[in-house]
Amino acid sequence: MPLFDSLYNFARWVTRDQTEAEDLVQETFAKALRGFASFTPGTDFRAWMFRILRNTFLTSRTGLRAKLTQSLEEDEAGGEALAVTWETPESFALASATRDALQAALDQLPAEYREVVLLCDVEEMKYKEIAEVLSIPIGTVMSRIARGRKLLRQTLAGERTGVPASARKLDE
């Protein structure tokens, strides 16, 4: 099925639950099949599918109350782990700490920044595709990505220095 893995990965991020992600992807494909006549040939099919998934999530019971994040832990379906040359207790602890720190930093991002950072950096979408998926101008996409990444860097740097993210300014 086209785009299944990408849609499922994004659904896992937004729902934070494997079963809900599976249901969300299934509903996305069902809606896409029912509404395929509304797809305009020559336009970006990937963006169209992600928009259906996002809108389905936002209008679902879960979407209205859930944060737009997902654990960075490996999924049972065989997600990739961080590449490490030697598996030692130290390397395992470092990878786990890095994953936990990144998850915590992502959890702290406002939803509008988290969403664009995930679509850009995890799903590797182009700015134009993200703009289509979220129905926002491309300039807003670029701005949110820049601010989201900056907030992530500040949060992660604060964990190393012991200064909470809330004590730092966005403009630092």
N, C-alpha and C positions, 0 to 999 in steps of 0.2 A: 504494500500500500504506500502510495507516495507520501512522503513527509512524516510517516508514522513516528519514527524515532525522535525527530525534532519536536513534534507536537507533544509526544508523551513526556519528553524531558522537561519541556516548558510547563506542562500540566503538573508534573511532580513538584516543580519549583513553586508554582502558585498555590497548589492545594495542600502541600506538605503531607500528602497521604497517597499511598500507592493505589488503593482501591478507588478513591475519589478521582485520581488522575486517569485511571483506566476508564471510569464512567464518563469523565469529561471528554476524553479523546473519542470515545464511542459516540457520544452525543454530537461532537463536532463533525465527525464523518457523516452521521445521519442527517444533520442539518445541511451539510454541504451537498449531499446527494439530492435531498429534497429541493434545495434552492439552486441547483446547478444551472438552471436556465437564467438565473440572474448574474452569473459570472460572465464578464465581458472578455471574449477572446482577445489575446494580445496584451492583457494586463497581467500583473504579477500574481500568479496562482498561489505562491507561497504566502504572500502577504494576505491574500483573501482568506486562506485557511487559518492563519494565525489570528486574524481579526474575528473570525467565527469562534475560535476557541476562547479568545479573550472575552468577547461579549457573552458567550455562554457561561463562562466562569463568573463574570461580574453580575449576571442576572440570576445566578444560582443561589441557593440558600447558603452554601459555603462561601461563595465569593463575597457576599455582603458582610460577612463577619470575620473573614480570615485575613491574615496578613499575606502579602504577595511574596512569600519566601518559601524555600524548601531546604531541608537539611542537605549539607554537602557530603553526608556519609554515602558510601557506596550503596547502590540499590541492589536488591537481590537478583535483578535481571542481568547482572554482570557489568555494572558501571566501571569506569576506569579509575584506578587508584593513582596517586601521585607517583611519578617515576622516580625510583630510588635505585641506585646501583647496588648497594649492599643493604640487606634487611637486618638492621641491628636494633636493639631496644632503643637506642638513642635516635636513630633515624625514624623509627616508628613513632616515637613520642613527639619528635619535631613535626612530622607530617600531621599528626593528630592535632597538635597545638595550633598549627597554621590553619588547618581546616576549621577548627573550632573558633579561632579568632576571626577568620573571614566570615563564617556563618554569623557570629555575633555582630560583626560590623554591618553585614547585609541586613540583619534584623533591625538595626537602628536607622537605616536609611528610610526616609519618607517614601511612600509607595510610588510616587511619580518618578523618583530617581531610581529606585530599585528595579522597576519595570524596564526602563530603557537600558540600564546597565546589563541586566540579564539578557535582553534581546540582542544587544550589541556584542557583549563579551562572551556570553555562553552560547547563544544561538547563532552568533556570527552574522547577524542580519546587517544589511547596509542601511545607512541613515534613511534613505528614501523608503525602504521597506518598512522600517520602524514607524516612520511618519504615516504610512498608509495603514498599518495595523492599528495604531493608536488614534488615528484621525486628528493629528496635530501637525503644525507646520514643521518643516525640516529644521529650521532654525531653533525651534523649541527642543527638538530631539537633540541637536548638537549641544545646546546649552545644558540640558538636563544630564546628558552623559558626562560632560565636563564637570558639572557640579557634583554629580553622584560619585564619580571617581575621586574627586577631591575630598569629599566627605569620607569615603572609604579609607583613603590614605591617612587622613587626619585621625580617624578612629583607630586604625591599626597602629599608627605612630604613638597615639596616646596610651595604648596598651603597653607599648614598650617603655614609655617614659613615665607611666603612672598618672598622666594628666587625663582626666575624663574628657570625652569629645564635647560634652556640653560646656566645658570651661574654655574651649577654643572657638575662635571666630571662623566663619566660612572663608573670609578673605585673607587668612594667614598665608 
